[in-house]
Each structure stands twice: as structure tokens, then as C-alpha cells.
Amino acid sequence: MIPDHIQLITIDLDDTLWPCKPVIQAAEQALMEWLNSNAPKISQAHSMESLREHRKALMQQQPEMAHDLTRVREESLRQLGQQCGYPDELMRQASHYFRQWRNRVSPFDDVILALNLLAERYTLVSVTNGNAQVECTPLAGLFHGNLTAAEVGAAKPDPALFHAAAEQTGIALGNALHIGDDPLRDIQAARDAGMYTLWVNRYQSDWPQNIEPADMNLLSLDELITPEISS
């Protein structure tokens, strides 16, 4: 199923290897509870939604940091903390607490077996716009490399993550496959970078009419676990 010329596989994380929304919701709820105990002036003045709106406004005001979601959250909390008279260090602790919860992901059932089998034949690199730390998740040790938008300085659909993976591994993008869930940020971006593409459509969404389809479409990674790969 995977073409013979492929040597490198880059893989998106959120909604490709685990469901993202419940993780973020749980992490934000945990943060609100932390703030209620440690910085109650903030939790009394803000809801989870108003905290999101503050981050969105900050990203619009300072687009140069928009690709670094950890920095955005920490800066947002710092500003709100200053308004309420809390020290910056306390707000850094709040950001760190959120990130601990951000890493409490539950991979889809097919993921761990598929990654183990793929890693026997291909070089695997995770590439994400998010701020999950793979080595702090149940997927620790399953990739040969892990890259984030914050580390490379740009978020998909910018090709920086793909080029960084090629540079890190020494494998040209012409010999690379990207697996992701987002038609624009994953599939079109990877195709524009010269990569073979695989769309994982876990939620059975309709493909956008204005984007050229991926080279491969799957509902899960189970379909990649063939006798050829597992032999």
C-alpha cells in the first residue's frame, strides 16, 4: 500500500493519533481548578471561554508568537496575572500544570501497534502544530524524532516542519509520506512540499472540493497493517 520509494513517514498528532478535543477540555478544566486554588482572582474574573478569547486576541496582536501555543498561553496567563497582582513565576507554574494535563492523551486503538510495525521499516517523525510532548505520552519511544511548530518557528501549512524532518533524518521529501487528518494543514501542505500523502479520516468527514485529494485515504491506521508491513 505504501509506495516502495518511501523511507520517511511524518505523522501529525492531534486527531490523527489521538482525539484532541477531550484532551484540551480536560486540561483547561484542570487549569481552572488550579487557578481557583492558587490564583482565584483570575478564575473569578474569567471563564474558560474568556481565557480562550484572551489568547486569540494575543495571537492577533503578536502574530510572531502564534505558532508557539505554549508561549501564547504562558504570556496570556502572565498578563492576566499581572492585572490581578500575581507574580510571573506563579503563572509559569499554571502554564506548566496545563501542559502536564495536555500530555494525558488516549491514542486511538489502532495507533500503538501500527506505529510499532511502521517503525520497523520506516523512519518515523511526529510533526505537530500543537504543544503535546510525545515523550510524555503513551507514544513515548515510538518515533525516531519529534518536531513541533514552536521548535521550527512556523506552523503547518508552512512547510517548515516537513523540511526540518528531512534535515533531521537526511531523507529527501521526495521519499517521504505524510499522514494527517487536516486537508489543508496536512495533506495540501505536504503535497506542496513534494511528499506522498495519506489522509486519516477518522470522523468520516467530507473532503473539501477546493483541495486536491490525498494520494491515500484511510479511516484508521489498521488499514496500513498489512502482511507486507508486518512481515
ABEGO torsion letter per residue (X at the ends): XBBAABABBBBBABGAABBAAAAAAAAAAAAAAAAAAABAAAAAABBAAAAAAAAAAAAAABAAAAABAAAAAAAAAAAAAAAAGBBAAAAAAAAAAAAAAAABBBBBAAAAAAAAAAAAABBBBBBBABABBAAABAABGABABBBBAAAAGBBOABAAAAAAAAAAAGBBAAABBBBBABAAAAAAAAAAAGBBBBBBBAAGBBBBAABBBBABBBABAAAABBAAAAX
